[in-house]
């Protein structure tokens, strides 16, 4: 997968050379290209922003540097691209979107700063995406989050091919509690079912605990998934226990 990021703070992305994303690059599963679109300005001061027509507070990113940077990206890597603009008004990023992005060969992220964008930049874009209902100083941190979440669904990136599918949100539920050795730590014991060796009982326990956690912490998620008869039965049990 090729991922290009347009940002005026390219050094922020050095952290992506570490951990899972760094290993994905070493394996050749990810080609990460960070473009400083300040390099494409045409004035002596290298301004990428200007005041908005009609007045108003703050500064807007200008269209010209980003258009010219995108022209250079297209010349270097021609072909179809999914171009993502980081925008608080965009669709909220989630697991489904990460899976969709992971199926693409070429992603481009445009990181904003200041008050916003010249509207004409959006003509370059296929997706406007937000990571939540809050404002950050720029699009760099959200972009790193999206790249990390996306790459986990690219085959070969994770050591265990099933890890991404088993984690929170992959099936619409929060993840069940997990334990490792020792079985008894300072009097805090691992649930007996997990050391029973009975795989069916373990499966049911994990499902029930995932439902319990989701009901307790994110009940809204239960309205967005199709519950099985088994899910409904376990939820009735949980509610009666509560």
N, C-alpha and C positions, 0 to 999 in steps of 0.2 A: 504494500500500500504506500502511496505517495501522499504526504500531508505537507501542505505549505501554509505558513502563518505569516500574515502581514501585521507588523507591529512596529511602533517606534521605540519599544523597549526590548530588543531582541535578547539581551542577556538574561532576562527573566526566565527564558526557556532553557537555560543551561541545566536546570533541575531535571529535565526530561531525558538527560543522558544517564540518569541513575535508575536503579531498581528495574522493574519489569519493562518499562518503556525503553530504557537503555539497552537491556538485553535483546529486546525486539529489533532494535537497530543493528546490534552486533550480529544477529542471526540473519539479517537481510529481509526481515518481515516488514520493516518500516523504513522508509526514506523520508526523513524530516528535514524540511527546508524552511529556515526562518528568514524572512525578508523585511528589512528596515525600509518602510516606504518613505521615510524622510530622505533617503538617497535619491528619490525621484522628484523632489521639488525643483522648481525652476527659478526661484528667487535666491538672492545672495544669502539671506538669513536662514534659509532652509525651513521656512514656515510651512506647516502642514495644516494650519487652522486659520480661520478668519472670523470676523463678526458676522452675524446673520443679517441678510436683507430684511428690512422692516423693523429692525431694532430688536432689543431683548437682551437678557443677561447671558453671559457665557460666550464661548467660542465654538464654532463648528469645524469638524474635519472637512477639508476641501476635497472636491472630487478629483482634481487633476493628479495629485500624487498617487492616489489609489488606483485610478484608471491606468496611469503609466506603469505602475508596479504590476498590475494584472496583465498588461500587455507583455511585460518581460517574462512573467510566469508562464503565459501561454506560449511564448516563443521557445522557452526552455523545455516545457512539458506540454506539448500540444494534445488536444483531445478533450473529451467530456470531463467536466468537473462539477462536483457538488460544492457550491460556494456558500459558506455560512457566515452571516453577519451577527456579531454579538450585540444584542439590542434588548434592553429591559422590556420593550413592548413586544418581543417575539414570543413564539410558542415556548412553553416550559420544557426544558430538556428532561428526558426520562429514559428508562431502560430500552423501550421500544425504539426510540430515536437512535440510541447508541448502537443497537443491533442493525438498524437500517444503514447507518453511517459505515459500519464495519463491512458491509457488503459492497461498498464503493471502492474503486481503484484509486481515485484521486479526490482528496478533500482539500479545500482552501478555507481557512478561517481569517476573517478580517476583524482585528481588534480595535475598538474605538477608544477614544479618550475625550476629555472636555465635555461640552454640553450635548453633543450629538453629531450627526452626519449631515452633510449636504444630501438632500433627498435623492439626487441623481445617482449616488453610489449604489442605491438599492436596485438599479437596473442591472447591475452585475451579479446579483445575488439570487440563489435558489431557495435559501432558508434563512429566516430571521429567528434567532434562538436566544432565550434567556435561561439562567439557571435558578431563577426565583424572584419573588416579589421584594427585591431590595436593590439598592444601587451601590455599585463598586466604582472605584476611580478609573477603571479601564477594563478592557475585555481579556486581558492576559490570563488572569487567574481562572475565569470561567472556561477559557479555551483549553488550558492545561487539564482542567477537570474533565472536559468532554473528550479530549484525546485519550486520557487514561481510561475512562469508562468505555470508550469505543474500542480501543486496542485489546481489551480483555475478551472481546468476542471474535477477534481475528484468530483463526486456527493456528496453533503452534505457539502463541504468545504466552499462555499460562502453562505451567508444568502439568497440571491436571486438566484435561480437556473438558471435564464436567464442572470445574470450579465455578465458572461464570454463570452457568445455568442453575446452579444450586444456591447461589447467594440471594440475599434480600432483593426483593422487587422482581426477580427474574420470572417468578410465577405469580406475582401480584401480592405476595405475603412477605412480611418481615421474616428474617431468618430465625430458626429455632436456636436455643442455647446449645453451646458446644463445650466439651471438656477434654482435657488431656491428662497425662500422668502427673502426679500420683492420684490414685483413686480417692485417697483421703488426705486432704491438705488442711492442716490446722483445724481439724474437726469438721471441715466442709467436704462432704462426700459427693461423689458422682452418683447420679440416680442409678438405682440398681438395674433398671431396664437396659441401660447402655452397656453394661458389662455382662448381660445375660446370655449373649450369643444368639438371641432370638431375633432374627432380622425383621420379621413381620411386626413384632411388638415394638421394635426400635423405630420402624417406619411410621407406625401409628403414633407413637409418642412424639416424634419429631413434627409430624403434621399437626398434632393437637397443640403442641407448644408454639408452633409458628402461628397458628390461628389465635391462640391465647394472647401472644404478644401483639399481633396485629389488631385484635379487638381492643386491647388495652391502650395502645399507643397511636395507632392510625386506623381507627374504625372506618374512616372514609374510603380506605382501600378496598374494603370488603364489598363496597357498592359498585366497584369497577370491574370485578372479576366474576366469572361464572362458577358458582360454588357447586361442587358435586354433592350427591346424596351423603357421602361419607363426611364431607366438610360440614354439612348442615347438622348431621348427627353429633359430630364432635363439638360444634358450636353450642348446641343445646346442652351438652354435658358441661361445658365450660361455664355457661350462664347459670346452670343450676348449682355448680360448685361455688360460684361467686355469691 
